[in-house]
Amino acid sequence: MRWVRCRWATGDSEVKRILDAAFRRAREILEGDLQTLHLMAEALLERETLDRDEVALIAEGKDLPPLAPAAPKSPPSVELKGTTEGKAEAPGKGILGTPPAEPAGA
């Protein structure tokens, strides 16, 4: 059992070493080109997402193409059942039909 604990400790320390090295490398990359990092952050705030081509343009120092205008959001059209040319049926007969009778003692 002691050997197993030793192997786990060795595995844990190897994983920690790999993660620490990856973290240092990522930090070096980000700190090495802060201007590009800030440009990407601004683009993300403006657009919310960036695709691969947009990231490449920013990394190359090029401008992103303008955003396409957003389509106006309109509520979905709903056709009311039981209407005639926009006029609703008489009260008590609407979409849900006639309401049920009230229970006794209400």
URSUL-V770743 format. One record per residue. RES is the residue in one letter. PHI is phi as a letter, one per 20 degrees, with the letter a starting at -180 (none if undefined). PSI is psi in radians with two decimals (none if undefined). Layout:
# URSUL-V770743
[[RES & PHI & PSI] [RES & PHI & PSI]]
This chain:
# URSUL-V770743
[[M & none & -0.60] [R & f & -0.66] [W & f & -0.69] [V & f & -0.78] [R & f & -0.68] [C & f & -0.73] [R & f & -0.70] [W & f & -0.76] [A & f & -0.72] [T & f & -0.77] [G & f & -0.77] [D & f & -0.74] [S & f & -0.56] [E & f & -0.75] [V & f & -0.77] [K & f & -0.72] [R & f & -0.76] [I & f & -0.79] [L & f & -0.72] [D & f & -0.73] [A & f & -0.73] [A & f & -0.70] [F & f & -0.79] [R & f & -0.74] [R & f & -0.76] [A & f & -0.73] [R & f & -0.74] [E & f & -0.74] [I & f & -0.82] [L & f & -0.75] [E & f & -0.37] [G & f & -0.39] [D & b & 1.18] [L & f & -0.56] [Q & f & -0.79] [T & f & -0.70] [L & g & -0.79] [H & f & -0.66] [L & f & -0.70] [M & f & -0.69] [A & f & -0.75] [E & f & -0.76] [A & f & -0.68] [L & f & -0.65] [L & f & -0.63] [E & f & -0.73] [R & d & -0.30] [E & m & -0.59] [T & c & 2.70] [L & c & 2.38] [D & e & 3.10] [R & g & -0.75] [D & f & -0.67] [E & f & -0.70] [V & f & -0.74] [A & f & -0.73] [L & f & -0.78] [I & f & -0.77] [A & f & -0.53] [E & e & -0.05] [G & n & 0.29] [K & e & 2.77] [D & f & 2.59] [L & e & 2.60] [P & f & 2.67] [P & f & 2.63] [L & f & 2.48] [A & f & 2.46] [P & f & 2.43] [A & f & 2.43] [A & f & 2.39] [P & f & 2.41] [K & e & 2.09] [S & d & 2.58] [P & f & 2.58] [P & f & 2.50] [S & f & 2.40] [V & c & 2.23] [E & e & 2.11] [L & e & 2.24] [K & f & 2.40] [G & n & 0.35] [T & d & 2.64] [T & c & 1.97] [E & l & 0.86] [G & n & -0.02] [K & d & 2.22] [A & f & 2.76] [E & f & 3.02] [A & f & 2.68] [P & g & 2.51] [G & n & -0.13] [K & c & 0.21] [G & f & -2.73] [I & g & -0.70] [L & e & 0.00] [G & n & -2.92] [T & f & 2.36] [P & f & 2.62] [P & f & 2.77] [A & f & 2.59] [E & f & 2.51] [P & f & 2.67] [A & g & 2.41] [G & n & 0.14] [A & e & none]]
